Amino acid sequence: MSYLPYAVAGWIFLVGLYGIVTSRNLIHLIVCVSVVQSSTYVLLLTIGYKEHGTAPIFKDLPLAESQRAVDPVVQALTLTDIVVGVTVLALLLALALDAHRATGTLDPDELRALKG
């Protein structure tokens, strides 16, 4: 078992989190949230990976002792995660666009004037 994919997922998460903390622009902040979200894709695919695994298509045949099937639930969760990530990204970009129209800036500190 290799710990490299887990380390890569953790590194991607930390890079995105650093970007979120240090961001001075809403668009940069949204991109960093997307990077953090992509670390979950790597993590889910790492969890579902099996060395020498085959597709989980059995056609009513028993699985041989030497064959290992990959779990399809993890793949479905990854696809769901991608769809949710794109939806959240679109919503955040729309909110940033509305904030820019209202104030003329994308600086989070200057958006404190928005109330209501």
Biopython code that builds the backbone (N, CA, C, O; Angstrom):
import numpy as np
from Bio.PDB.StructureBuilder import StructureBuilder

atoms = [
    (1, "MET", "N", (0.842, -1.176, 0.000)),
    (1, "MET", "CA", (0.000, 0.000, 0.000)),
    (1, "MET", "C", (0.887, 1.239, 0.000)),
    (1, "MET", "O", (1.808, 1.364, 0.807)),
    (2, "SER", "N", (0.593, 2.138, -0.910)),
    (2, "SER", "CA", (1.367, 3.358, -1.031)),
    (2, "SER", "C", (0.636, 4.526, -0.371)),
    (2, "SER", "O", (-0.574, 4.695, -0.526)),
    (3, "TYR", "N", (1.390, 5.311, 0.355)),
    (3, "TYR", "CA", (0.809, 6.479, 1.010)),
    (3, "TYR", "C", (0.960, 7.738, 0.167)),
    (3, "TYR", "O", (0.509, 8.807, 0.577)),
    (4, "LEU", "N", (1.582, 7.636, -0.995)),
    (4, "LEU", "CA", (1.807, 8.790, -1.849)),
    (4, "LEU", "C", (0.506, 9.471, -2.289)),
    (4, "LEU", "O", (0.429, 10.698, -2.216)),
    (5, "PRO", "N", (-0.523, 8.739, -2.743)),
    (5, "PRO", "CA", (-1.764, 9.429, -3.130)),
    (5, "PRO", "C", (-2.426, 10.164, -1.967)),
    (5, "PRO", "O", (-3.023, 11.222, -2.167)),
    (6, "TYR", "N", (-2.329, 9.622, -0.767)),
    (6, "TYR", "CA", (-2.883, 10.309, 0.398)),
    (6, "TYR", "C", (-2.102, 11.594, 0.681)),
    (6, "TYR", "O", (-2.677, 12.620, 1.042)),
    (7, "ALA", "N", (-0.790, 11.516, 0.511)),
    (7, "ALA", "CA", (0.036, 12.705, 0.713)),
    (7, "ALA", "C", (-0.253, 13.758, -0.351)),
    (7, "ALA", "O", (-0.271, 14.952, -0.052)),
    (8, "VAL", "N", (-0.477, 13.328, -1.588)),
    (8, "VAL", "CA", (-0.807, 14.271, -2.662)),
    (8, "VAL", "C", (-2.152, 14.941, -2.376)),
    (8, "VAL", "O", (-2.291, 16.151, -2.555)),
    (9, "ALA", "N", (-3.136, 14.167, -1.936)),
    (9, "ALA", "CA", (-4.444, 14.745, -1.596)),
    (9, "ALA", "C", (-4.313, 15.743, -0.449)),
    (9, "ALA", "O", (-4.936, 16.804, -0.476)),
    (10, "GLY", "N", (-3.513, 15.412, 0.550)),
    (10, "GLY", "CA", (-3.295, 16.327, 1.666)),
    (10, "GLY", "C", (-2.569, 17.585, 1.238)),
    (10, "GLY", "O", (-2.882, 18.676, 1.713)),
    (11, "TRP", "N", (-1.585, 17.442, 0.331)),
    (11, "TRP", "CA", (-0.841, 18.603, -0.153)),
    (11, "TRP", "C", (-1.752, 19.531, -0.960)),
    (11, "TRP", "O", (-1.703, 20.750, -0.794)),
    (12, "ILE", "N", (-2.581, 18.953, -1.834)),
    (12, "ILE", "CA", (-3.513, 19.766, -2.618)),
    (12, "ILE", "C", (-4.483, 20.499, -1.687)),
    (12, "ILE", "O", (-4.796, 21.669, -1.903)),
    (13, "PHE", "N", (-4.952, 19.799, -0.654)),
    (13, "PHE", "CA", (-5.855, 20.424, 0.311)),
    (13, "PHE", "C", (-5.173, 21.595, 1.020)),
    (13, "PHE", "O", (-5.762, 22.667, 1.158)),
    (14, "LEU", "N", (-3.943, 21.392, 1.466)),
    (14, "LEU", "CA", (-3.230, 22.456, 2.178)),
    (14, "LEU", "C", (-2.915, 23.650, 1.278)),
    (14, "LEU", "O", (-2.976, 24.794, 1.730)),
    (15, "VAL", "N", (-2.582, 23.402, 0.022)),
    (15, "VAL", "CA", (-2.326, 24.501, -0.919)),
    (15, "VAL", "C", (-3.598, 25.317, -1.124)),
    (15, "VAL", "O", (-3.557, 26.548, -1.118)),
    (16, "GLY", "N", (-4.721, 24.640, -1.306)),
    (16, "GLY", "CA", (-5.984, 25.350, -1.466)),
    (16, "GLY", "C", (-6.389, 26.099, -0.215)),
    (16, "GLY", "O", (-6.908, 27.212, -0.299)),
    (17, "LEU", "N", (-6.159, 25.504, 0.943)),
    (17, "LEU", "CA", (-6.488, 26.161, 2.203)),
    (17, "LEU", "C", (-5.617, 27.388, 2.430)),
    (17, "LEU", "O", (-6.099, 28.409, 2.921)),
    (18, "TYR", "N", (-4.337, 27.298, 2.077)),
    (18, "TYR", "CA", (-3.447, 28.457, 2.177)),
    (18, "TYR", "C", (-3.941, 29.585, 1.269)),
    (18, "TYR", "O", (-3.917, 30.754, 1.653)),
    (19, "GLY", "N", (-4.384, 29.230, 0.076)),
    (19, "GLY", "CA", (-4.917, 30.230, -0.840)),
    (19, "GLY", "C", (-6.177, 30.880, -0.317)),
    (19, "GLY", "O", (-6.385, 32.078, -0.506)),
    (20, "ILE", "N", (-7.025, 30.099, 0.343)),
    (20, "ILE", "CA", (-8.257, 30.648, 0.929)),
    (20, "ILE", "C", (-7.913, 31.640, 2.034)),
    (20, "ILE", "O", (-8.505, 32.717, 2.111)),
    (21, "VAL", "N", (-6.975, 31.287, 2.872)),
    (21, "VAL", "CA", (-6.625, 32.134, 4.013)),
    (21, "VAL", "C", (-5.966, 33.440, 3.561)),
    (21, "VAL", "O", (-6.208, 34.489, 4.158)),
    (22, "THR", "N", (-5.153, 33.387, 2.535)),
    (22, "THR", "CA", (-4.399, 34.566, 2.120)),
    (22, "THR", "C", (-5.044, 35.342, 0.981)),
    (22, "THR", "O", (-4.450, 36.304, 0.496)),
    (23, "SER", "N", (-6.224, 34.963, 0.543)),
    (23, "SER", "CA", (-6.851, 35.575, -0.619)),
    (23, "SER", "C", (-7.337, 36.989, -0.329)),
    (23, "SER", "O", (-7.903, 37.253, 0.732)),
    (24, "ARG", "N", (-7.115, 37.887, -1.268)),
    (24, "ARG", "CA", (-7.595, 39.264, -1.197)),
    (24, "ARG", "C", (-8.518, 39.569, -2.371)),
    (24, "ARG", "O", (-8.789, 40.735, -2.658)),
    (25, "ASN", "N", (-9.001, 38.538, -3.049)),
    (25, "ASN", "CA", (-9.857, 38.699, -4.210)),
    (25, "ASN", "C", (-10.872, 37.567, -4.203)),
    (25, "ASN", "O", (-10.514, 36.417, -3.949)),
    (26, "LEU", "N", (-12.134, 37.875, -4.480)),
    (26, "LEU", "CA", (-13.169, 36.839, -4.430)),
    (26, "LEU", "C", (-12.974, 35.760, -5.491)),
    (26, "LEU", "O", (-13.239, 34.586, -5.229)),
    (27, "ILE", "N", (-12.519, 36.137, -6.676)),
    (27, "ILE", "CA", (-12.309, 35.136, -7.729)),
    (27, "ILE", "C", (-11.179, 34.193, -7.329)),
    (27, "ILE", "O", (-11.284, 32.983, -7.529)),
    (28, "HIS", "N", (-10.106, 34.733, -6.768)),
    (28, "HIS", "CA", (-9.006, 33.898, -6.287)),
    (28, "HIS", "C", (-9.501, 32.979, -5.169)),
    (28, "HIS", "O", (-9.119, 31.809, -5.114)),
    (29, "LEU", "N", (-10.324, 33.487, -4.303)),
    (29, "LEU", "CA", (-10.890, 32.690, -3.215)),
    (29, "LEU", "C", (-11.729, 31.532, -3.750)),
    (29, "LEU", "O", (-11.647, 30.415, -3.240)),
    (30, "ILE", "N", (-12.526, 31.795, -4.767)),
    (30, "ILE", "CA", (-13.379, 30.756, -5.355)),
    (30, "ILE", "C", (-12.537, 29.691, -6.041)),
    (30, "ILE", "O", (-12.850, 28.503, -5.950)),
    (31, "VAL", "N", (-11.478, 30.097, -6.724)),
    (31, "VAL", "CA", (-10.584, 29.123, -7.359)),
    (31, "VAL", "C", (-9.905, 28.257, -6.298)),
    (31, "VAL", "O", (-9.730, 27.056, -6.500)),
    (32, "CYS", "N", (-9.526, 28.855, -5.177)),
    (32, "CYS", "CA", (-8.895, 28.084, -4.097)),
    (32, "CYS", "C", (-9.882, 27.102, -3.468)),
    (32, "CYS", "O", (-9.491, 26.004, -3.073)),
    (33, "VAL", "N", (-11.146, 27.480, -3.370)),
    (33, "VAL", "CA", (-12.171, 26.542, -2.890)),
    (33, "VAL", "C", (-12.285, 25.371, -3.861)),
    (33, "VAL", "O", (-12.456, 24.228, -3.439)),
    (34, "SER", "N", (-12.193, 25.650, -5.146)),
    (34, "SER", "CA", (-12.230, 24.593, -6.152)),
    (34, "SER", "C", (-11.024, 23.661, -6.033)),
    (34, "SER", "O", (-11.152, 22.455, -6.245)),
    (35, "VAL", "N", (-9.863, 24.205, -5.698)),
    (35, "VAL", "CA", (-8.665, 23.374, -5.507)),
    (35, "VAL", "C", (-8.848, 22.465, -4.294)),
    (35, "VAL", "O", (-8.493, 21.287, -4.341)),
    (36, "VAL", "N", (-9.399, 23.004, -3.215)),
    (36, "VAL", "CA", (-9.667, 22.177, -2.030)),
    (36, "VAL", "C", (-10.644, 21.065, -2.387)),
    (36, "VAL", "O", (-10.487, 19.928, -1.942)),
    (37, "GLN", "N", (-11.649, 21.391, -3.188)),
    (37, "GLN", "CA", (-12.629, 20.383, -3.616)),
    (37, "GLN", "C", (-11.951, 19.296, -4.450)),
    (37, "GLN", "O", (-12.318, 18.126, -4.342)),
    (38, "SER", "N", (-10.980, 19.655, -5.268)),
    (38, "SER", "CA", (-10.314, 18.652, -6.099)),
    (38, "SER", "C", (-9.472, 17.686, -5.272)),
    (38, "SER", "O", (-9.202, 16.570, -5.716)),
    (39, "SER", "N", (-9.061, 18.094, -4.093)),
    (39, "SER", "CA", (-8.329, 17.152, -3.245)),
    (39, "SER", "C", (-9.228, 16.002, -2.804)),
    (39, "SER", "O", (-8.748, 14.896, -2.554)),
    (40, "THR", "N", (-10.520, 16.258, -2.709)),
    (40, "THR", "CA", (-11.432, 15.166, -2.344)),
    (40, "THR", "C", (-11.561, 14.154, -3.479)),
    (40, "THR", "O", (-11.784, 12.972, -3.218)),
    (41, "TYR", "N", (-11.426, 14.589, -4.733)),
    (41, "TYR", "CA", (-11.456, 13.636, -5.844)),
    (41, "TYR", "C", (-10.289, 12.665, -5.733)),
    (41, "TYR", "O", (-10.456, 11.453, -5.875)),
    (42, "VAL", "N", (-9.121, 13.208, -5.479)),
    (42, "VAL", "CA", (-7.924, 12.365, -5.360)),
    (42, "VAL", "C", (-8.079, 11.402, -4.189)),
    (42, "VAL", "O", (-7.733, 10.225, -4.292)),
    (43, "LEU", "N", (-8.600, 11.909, -3.081)),
    (43, "LEU", "CA", (-8.772, 11.058, -1.906)),
    (43, "LEU", "C", (-9.774, 9.933, -2.163)),
    (43, "LEU", "O", (-9.513, 8.783, -1.810)),
    (44, "LEU", "N", (-10.912, 10.251, -2.771)),
    (44, "LEU", "CA", (-11.903, 9.215, -3.046)),
    (44, "LEU", "C", (-11.375, 8.165, -4.023)),
    (44, "LEU", "O", (-11.601, 6.970, -3.833)),
    (45, "LEU", "N", (-10.681, 8.603, -5.055)),
    (45, "LEU", "CA", (-10.137, 7.634, -6.010)),
    (45, "LEU", "C", (-9.031, 6.789, -5.387)),
    (45, "LEU", "O", (-8.855, 5.628, -5.758)),
    (46, "THR", "N", (-8.293, 7.355, -4.451)),
    (46, "THR", "CA", (-7.267, 6.586, -3.753)),
    (46, "THR", "C", (-7.898, 5.525, -2.866)),
    (46, "THR", "O", (-7.406, 4.399, -2.791)),
    (47, "ILE", "N", (-8.970, 5.877, -2.204)),
    (47, "ILE", "CA", (-9.653, 4.916, -1.335)),
    (47, "ILE", "C", (-10.228, 3.756, -2.147)),
    (47, "ILE", "O", (-10.189, 2.607, -1.707)),
    (48, "GLY", "N", (-10.761, 4.058, -3.330)),
    (48, "GLY", "CA", (-11.405, 3.022, -4.129)),
    (48, "GLY", "C", (-10.470, 2.212, -5.004)),
    (48, "GLY", "O", (-10.907, 1.255, -5.643)),
    (49, "TYR", "N", (-9.198, 2.567, -5.052)),
    (49, "TYR", "CA", (-8.263, 1.874, -5.927)),
    (49, "TYR", "C", (-7.869, 0.515, -5.344)),
    (49, "TYR", "O", (-7.602, 0.389, -4.148)),
    (50, "LYS", "N", (-7.839, -0.490, -6.209)),
    (50, "LYS", "CA", (-7.323, -1.808, -5.834)),
    (50, "LYS", "C", (-6.316, -2.223, -6.892)),
    (50, "LYS", "O", (-6.585, -2.153, -8.091)),
    (51, "GLU", "N", (-5.160, -2.653, -6.433)),
    (51, "GLU", "CA", (-4.123, -3.066, -7.360)),
    (51, "GLU", "C", (-4.570, -4.314, -8.111)),
    (51, "GLU", "O", (-5.048, -5.277, -7.512)),
    (52, "HIS", "N", (-4.409, -4.283, -9.417)),
    (52, "HIS", "CA", (-4.821, -5.362, -10.321)),
    (52, "HIS", "C", (-6.327, -5.598, -10.236)),
    (52, "HIS", "O", (-6.789, -6.723, -10.428)),
    (53, "GLY", "N", (-7.085, -4.560, -9.954)),
    (53, "GLY", "CA", (-8.536, -4.681, -9.881)),
    (53, "GLY", "C", (-9.161, -4.667, -11.268)),
    (53, "GLY", "O", (-8.645, -4.045, -12.196)),
    (54, "THR", "N", (-10.271, -5.361, -11.383)),
    (54, "THR", "CA", (-10.992, -5.420, -12.652)),
    (54, "THR", "C", (-12.312, -4.669, -12.514)),
    (54, "THR", "O", (-12.711, -4.281, -11.416)),
    (55, "ALA", "N", (-12.962, -4.477, -13.617)),
    (55, "ALA", "CA", (-14.270, -3.820, -13.612)),
    (55, "ALA", "C", (-15.279, -4.715, -12.902)),
    (55, "ALA", "O", (-15.214, -5.938, -13.022)),
    (56, "PRO", "N", (-16.196, -4.127, -12.176)),
    (56, "PRO", "CA", (-17.159, -4.941, -11.419)),
    (56, "PRO", "C", (-18.328, -5.410, -12.280)),
    (56, "PRO", "O", (-19.489, -5.162, -11.954)),
    (57, "ILE", "N", (-18.014, -6.086, -13.379)),
    (57, "ILE", "CA", (-19.040, -6.643, -14.265)),
    (57, "ILE", "C", (-18.904, -8.154, -14.186)),
    (57, "ILE", "O", (-17.885, -8.713, -14.592)),
    (58, "PHE", "N", (-19.923, -8.812, -13.666)),
    (58, "PHE", "CA", (-19.796, -10.240, -13.390)),
    (58, "PHE", "C", (-20.631, -11.102, -14.320)),
    (58, "PHE", "O", (-20.252, -12.247, -14.564)),
    (59, "LYS", "N", (-21.729, -10.625, -14.845)),
    (59, "LYS", "CA", (-22.611, -11.373, -15.743)),
    (59, "LYS", "C", (-22.985, -12.739, -15.177)),
    (59, "LYS", "O", (-22.895, -13.753, -15.870)),
    (60, "ASP", "N", (-23.397, -12.756, -13.937)),
    (60, "ASP", "CA", (-23.844, -13.975, -13.256)),
    (60, "ASP", "C", (-22.770, -15.038, -13.145)),
    (60, "ASP", "O", (-23.084, -16.212, -12.947)),
    (61, "LEU", "N", (-21.524, -14.656, -13.268)),
    (61, "LEU", "CA", (-20.426, -15.596, -13.087)),
    (61, "LEU", "C", (-19.790, -15.335, -11.730)),
    (61, "LEU", "O", (-19.638, -14.180, -11.332)),
    (62, "PRO", "N", (-19.422, -16.380, -11.024)),
    (62, "PRO", "CA", (-18.749, -16.154, -9.737)),
    (62, "PRO", "C", (-17.366, -15.556, -9.958)),
    (62, "PRO", "O", (-16.682, -15.878, -10.930)),
    (63, "LEU", "N", (-16.974, -14.691, -9.054)),
    (63, "LEU", "CA", (-15.666, -14.048, -9.124)),
    (63, "LEU", "C", (-14.598, -15.057, -8.721)),
    (63, "LEU", "O", (-14.694, -15.703, -7.679)),
    (64, "ALA", "N", (-13.592, -15.177, -9.557)),
    (64, "ALA", "CA", (-12.509, -16.119, -9.261)),
    (64, "ALA", "C", (-11.737, -15.650, -8.039)),
    (64, "ALA", "O", (-11.746, -14.467, -7.700)),
    (65, "GLU", "N", (-11.081, -16.577, -7.392)),
    (65, "GLU", "CA", (-10.316, -16.263, -6.183)),
    (65, "GLU", "C", (-9.217, -15.240, -6.456)),
    (65, "GLU", "O", (-8.920, -14.406, -5.600)),
    (66, "SER", "N", (-8.615, -15.297, -7.636)),
    (66, "SER", "CA", (-7.484, -14.419, -7.922)),
    (66, "SER", "C", (-7.923, -13.045, -8.428)),
    (66, "SER", "O", (-7.103, -12.129, -8.477)),
    (67, "GLN", "N", (-9.181, -12.876, -8.801)),
    (67, "GLN", "CA", (-9.646, -11.606, -9.327)),
    (67, "GLN", "C", (-10.103, -10.690, -8.201)),
    (67, "GLN", "O", (-10.691, -11.134, -7.215)),
    (68, "ARG", "N", (-9.823, -9.416, -8.369)),
    (68, "ARG", "CA", (-10.259, -8.417, -7.409)),
    (68, "ARG", "C", (-11.070, -7.384, -8.175)),
    (68, "ARG", "O", (-10.619, -6.880, -9.204)),
    (69, "ALA", "N", (-12.242, -7.069, -7.692)),
    (69, "ALA", "CA", (-13.092, -6.080, -8.356)),
    (69, "ALA", "C", (-12.984, -4.738, -7.640)),
    (69, "ALA", "O", (-12.890, -4.675, -6.414)),
    (70, "VAL", "N", (-12.999, -3.690, -8.415)),
    (70, "VAL", "CA", (-12.958, -2.335, -7.880)),
    (70, "VAL", "C", (-14.356, -1.971, -7.404)),
    (70, "VAL", "O", (-15.346, -2.347, -8.033)),
    (71, "ASP", "N", (-14.443, -1.245, -6.301)),
    (71, "ASP", "CA", (-15.725, -0.848, -5.739)),
    (71, "ASP", "C", (-16.341, 0.263, -6.594)),
    (71, "ASP", "O", (-15.757, 1.342, -6.689)),
    (72, "PRO", "N", (-17.500, 0.034, -7.217)),
    (72, "PRO", "CA", (-18.101, 1.064, -8.070)),
    (72, "PRO", "C", (-18.746, 2.201, -7.274)),
    (72, "PRO", "O", (-18.999, 3.266, -7.837)),
    (73, "VAL", "N", (-19.015, 2.005, -5.996)),
    (73, "VAL", "CA", (-19.645, 3.052, -5.191)),
    (73, "VAL", "C", (-18.712, 4.248, -5.042)),
    (73, "VAL", "O", (-19.162, 5.393, -5.084)),
    (74, "VAL", "N", (-17.437, 3.998, -4.871)),
    (74, "VAL", "CA", (-16.471, 5.089, -4.726)),
    (74, "VAL", "C", (-16.386, 5.893, -6.021)),
    (74, "VAL", "O", (-16.263, 7.117, -5.986)),
    (75, "GLN", "N", (-16.450, 5.216, -7.150)),
    (75, "GLN", "CA", (-16.429, 5.926, -8.426)),
    (75, "GLN", "C", (-17.682, 6.781, -8.585)),
    (75, "GLN", "O", (-17.602, 7.903, -9.086)),
    (76, "ALA", "N", (-18.827, 6.269, -8.169)),
    (76, "ALA", "CA", (-20.069, 7.038, -8.236)),
    (76, "ALA", "C", (-20.018, 8.243, -7.299)),
    (76, "ALA", "O", (-20.511, 9.318, -7.640)),
    (77, "LEU", "N", (-19.429, 8.066, -6.129)),
    (77, "LEU", "CA", (-19.279, 9.192, -5.205)),
    (77, "LEU", "C", (-18.356, 10.267, -5.776)),
    (77, "LEU", "O", (-18.590, 11.458, -5.570)),
    (78, "THR", "N", (-17.316, 9.857, -6.486)),
    (78, "THR", "CA", (-16.406, 10.820, -7.097)),
    (78, "THR", "C", (-17.126, 11.624, -8.183)),
    (78, "THR", "O", (-16.969, 12.842, -8.263)),
    (79, "LEU", "N", (-17.901, 10.949, -9.004)),
    (79, "LEU", "CA", (-18.659, 11.666, -10.032)),
    (79, "LEU", "C", (-19.674, 12.626, -9.402)),
    (79, "LEU", "O", (-19.859, 13.740, -9.891)),
    (80, "THR", "N", (-20.327, 12.198, -8.325)),
    (80, "THR", "CA", (-21.258, 13.069, -7.623)),
    (80, "THR", "C", (-20.531, 14.266, -7.032)),
    (80, "THR", "O", (-21.044, 15.384, -7.059)),
    (81, "ASP", "N", (-19.341, 14.032, -6.499)),
    (81, "ASP", "CA", (-18.532, 15.107, -5.938)),
    (81, "ASP", "C", (-18.155, 16.127, -7.010)),
    (81, "ASP", "O", (-18.150, 17.328, -6.741)),
    (82, "ILE", "N", (-17.843, 15.669, -8.207)),
    (82, "ILE", "CA", (-17.505, 16.568, -9.303)),
    (82, "ILE", "C", (-18.708, 17.425, -9.693)),
    (82, "ILE", "O", (-18.569, 18.630, -9.906)),
    (83, "VAL", "N", (-19.878, 16.814, -9.785)),
    (83, "VAL", "CA", (-21.086, 17.557, -10.149)),
    (83, "VAL", "C", (-21.423, 18.595, -9.090)),
    (83, "VAL", "O", (-21.756, 19.732, -9.425)),
    (84, "VAL", "N", (-21.344, 18.223, -7.823)),
    (84, "VAL", "CA", (-21.616, 19.167, -6.742)),
    (84, "VAL", "C", (-20.580, 20.287, -6.744)),
    (84, "VAL", "O", (-20.927, 21.447, -6.523)),
    (85, "GLY", "N", (-19.320, 19.957, -6.989)),
    (85, "GLY", "CA", (-18.262, 20.966, -7.029)),
    (85, "GLY", "C", (-18.477, 21.987, -8.125)),
    (85, "GLY", "O", (-18.272, 23.181, -7.904)),
    (86, "VAL", "N", (-18.888, 21.543, -9.306)),
    (86, "VAL", "CA", (-19.148, 22.469, -10.409)),
    (86, "VAL", "C", (-20.342, 23.361, -10.090)),
    (86, "VAL", "O", (-20.334, 24.550, -10.410)),
    (87, "THR", "N", (-21.362, 22.795, -9.464)),
    (87, "THR", "CA", (-22.541, 23.583, -9.098)),
    (87, "THR", "C", (-22.196, 24.646, -8.061)),
    (87, "THR", "O", (-22.624, 25.794, -8.183)),
    (88, "VAL", "N", (-21.438, 24.277, -7.059)),
    (88, "VAL", "CA", (-21.027, 25.237, -6.031)),
    (88, "VAL", "C", (-20.133, 26.311, -6.643)),
    (88, "VAL", "O", (-20.256, 27.485, -6.295)),
    (89, "LEU", "N", (-19.245, 25.930, -7.540)),
    (89, "LEU", "CA", (-18.379, 26.892, -8.218)),
    (89, "LEU", "C", (-19.205, 27.910, -9.009)),
    (89, "LEU", "O", (-18.933, 29.109, -8.951)),
    (90, "ALA", "N", (-20.202, 27.440, -9.737)),
    (90, "ALA", "CA", (-21.053, 28.350, -10.512)),
    (90, "ALA", "C", (-21.826, 29.289, -9.597)),
    (90, "ALA", "O", (-21.953, 30.477, -9.893)),
    (91, "LEU", "N", (-22.342, 28.770, -8.491)),
    (91, "LEU", "CA", (-23.079, 29.612, -7.550)),
    (91, "LEU", "C", (-22.172, 30.675, -6.930)),
    (91, "LEU", "O", (-22.563, 31.839, -6.834)),
    (92, "LEU", "N", (-20.983, 30.294, -6.514)),
    (92, "LEU", "CA", (-20.059, 31.261, -5.920)),
    (92, "LEU", "C", (-19.621, 32.325, -6.922)),
    (92, "LEU", "O", (-19.485, 33.495, -6.562)),
    (93, "LEU", "N", (-19.400, 31.930, -8.173)),
    (93, "LEU", "CA", (-19.035, 32.914, -9.189)),
    (93, "LEU", "C", (-20.183, 33.888, -9.453)),
    (93, "LEU", "O", (-19.948, 35.078, -9.665)),
    (94, "ALA", "N", (-21.422, 33.392, -9.441)),
    (94, "ALA", "CA", (-22.575, 34.280, -9.615)),
    (94, "ALA", "C", (-22.694, 35.256, -8.450)),
    (94, "ALA", "O", (-22.999, 36.431, -8.651)),
    (95, "LEU", "N", (-22.456, 34.775, -7.238)),
    (95, "LEU", "CA", (-22.498, 35.669, -6.078)),
    (95, "LEU", "C", (-21.377, 36.706, -6.122)),
    (95, "LEU", "O", (-21.588, 37.859, -5.744)),
    (96, "ALA", "N", (-20.203, 36.314, -6.573)),
    (96, "ALA", "CA", (-19.098, 37.267, -6.700)),
    (96, "ALA", "C", (-19.415, 38.313, -7.765)),
    (96, "ALA", "O", (-19.089, 39.488, -7.594)),
    (97, "LEU", "N", (-20.042, 37.901, -8.853)),
    (97, "LEU", "CA", (-20.427, 38.844, -9.895)),
    (97, "LEU", "C", (-21.451, 39.847, -9.371)),
    (97, "LEU", "O", (-21.358, 41.040, -9.663)),
    (98, "ASP", "N", (-22.429, 39.370, -8.598)),
    (98, "ASP", "CA", (-23.414, 40.276, -7.998)),
    (98, "ASP", "C", (-22.768, 41.230, -7.004)),
    (98, "ASP", "O", (-23.127, 42.406, -6.952)),
    (99, "ALA", "N", (-21.829, 40.743, -6.222)),
    (99, "ALA", "CA", (-21.130, 41.610, -5.268)),
    (99, "ALA", "C", (-20.313, 42.662, -5.999)),
    (99, "ALA", "O", (-20.235, 43.806, -5.551)),
    (100, "HIS", "N", (-19.706, 42.292, -7.114)),
    (100, "HIS", "CA", (-18.932, 43.260, -7.890)),
    (100, "HIS", "C", (-19.842, 44.323, -8.509)),
    (100, "HIS", "O", (-19.478, 45.498, -8.560)),
    (101, "ARG", "N", (-21.011, 43.917, -8.973)),
    (101, "ARG", "CA", (-21.953, 44.882, -9.532)),
    (101, "ARG", "C", (-22.447, 45.859, -8.467)),
    (101, "ARG", "O", (-22.667, 47.036, -8.749)),
    (102, "ALA", "N", (-22.619, 45.366, -7.252)),
    (102, "ALA", "CA", (-23.159, 46.209, -6.183)),
    (102, "ALA", "C", (-22.124, 47.180, -5.628)),
    (102, "ALA", "O", (-22.459, 48.314, -5.285)),
    (103, "THR", "N", (-20.866, 46.744, -5.536)),
    (103, "THR", "CA", (-19.853, 47.579, -4.880)),
    (103, "THR", "C", (-18.742, 48.039, -5.808)),
    (103, "THR", "O", (-18.057, 49.015, -5.503)),
    (104, "GLY", "N", (-18.549, 47.375, -6.913)),
    (104, "GLY", "CA", (-17.460, 47.744, -7.817)),
    (104, "GLY", "C", (-16.107, 47.192, -7.405)),
    (104, "GLY", "O", (-15.086, 47.587, -7.969)),
    (105, "THR", "N", (-16.075, 46.291, -6.437)),
    (105, "THR", "CA", (-14.817, 45.710, -5.983)),
    (105, "THR", "C", (-15.006, 44.227, -5.687)),
    (105, "THR", "O", (-16.121, 43.755, -5.465)),
    (106, "LEU", "N", (-13.890, 43.506, -5.690)),
    (106, "LEU", "CA", (-13.889, 42.094, -5.328)),
    (106, "LEU", "C", (-13.094, 41.827, -4.059)),
    (106, "LEU", "O", (-12.856, 40.673, -3.704)),
    (107, "ASP", "N", (-12.686, 42.881, -3.380)),
    (107, "ASP", "CA", (-11.933, 42.748, -2.130)),
    (107, "ASP", "C", (-12.898, 42.392, -1.006)),
    (107, "ASP", "O", (-13.846, 43.135, -0.752)),
    (108, "PRO", "N", (-12.669, 41.253, -0.320)),
    (108, "PRO", "CA", (-13.598, 40.861, 0.758)),
    (108, "PRO", "C", (-13.694, 41.875, 1.894)),
    (108, "PRO", "O", (-14.749, 41.994, 2.516)),
    (109, "ASP", "N", (-12.621, 42.607, 2.178)),
    (109, "ASP", "CA", (-12.668, 43.602, 3.257)),
    (109, "ASP", "C", (-13.576, 44.775, 2.917)),
    (109, "ASP", "O", (-14.215, 45.344, 3.802)),
    (110, "GLU", "N", (-13.636, 45.133, 1.658)),
    (110, "GLU", "CA", (-14.485, 46.243, 1.240)),
    (110, "GLU", "C", (-15.944, 45.837, 1.074)),
    (110, "GLU", "O", (-16.813, 46.697, 0.928)),
    (111, "LEU", "N", (-16.220, 44.545, 1.096)),
    (111, "LEU", "CA", (-17.597, 44.079, 0.955)),
    (111, "LEU", "C", (-18.353, 44.093, 2.279)),
    (111, "LEU", "O", (-19.540, 43.768, 2.314)),
    (112, "ARG", "N", (-17.698, 44.457, 3.343)),
    (112, "ARG", "CA", (-18.384, 44.514, 4.642)),
    (112, "ARG", "C", (-19.470, 45.561, 4.653)),
    (112, "ARG", "O", (-20.368, 45.515, 5.493)),
    (113, "ALA", "N", (-19.402, 46.514, 3.724)),
    (113, "ALA", "CA", (-20.419, 47.570, 3.650)),
    (113, "ALA", "C", (-21.759, 47.038, 3.145)),
    (113, "ALA", "O", (-22.792, 47.682, 3.334)),
    (114, "LEU", "N", (-21.749, 45.868, 2.506)),
    (114, "LEU", "CA", (-23.000, 45.287, 2.042)),
    (114, "LEU", "C", (-23.809, 44.795, 3.223)),
    (114, "LEU", "O", (-23.345, 43.957, 3.996)),
    (115, "LYS", "N", (-24.997, 45.306, 3.361)),
    (115, "LYS", "CA", (-25.893, 44.856, 4.421)),
    (115, "LYS", "C", (-27.271, 44.741, 3.818)),
    (115, "LYS", "O", (-27.667, 45.523, 2.954)),
    (116, "GLY", "N", (-27.982, 43.757, 4.292)),
    (116, "GLY", "CA", (-29.340, 43.767, 3.906)),
    (116, "GLY", "C", (-29.893, 42.642, 3.230)),
    (116, "GLY", "O", (-31.076, 42.646, 2.891)),
]
sb = StructureBuilder()
sb.init_structure("model")
sb.init_model(0)
sb.init_chain("A")
sb.init_seg("    ")
for serial, (resi, resn, name, xyz) in enumerate(atoms, 1):
    if name == "N":
        sb.init_residue(resn, " ", resi, " ")
    sb.init_atom(name, np.array(xyz, "f"), 0.0, 1.0, " ", f" {name:<3s}", serial, name[0])
structure = sb.get_structure()
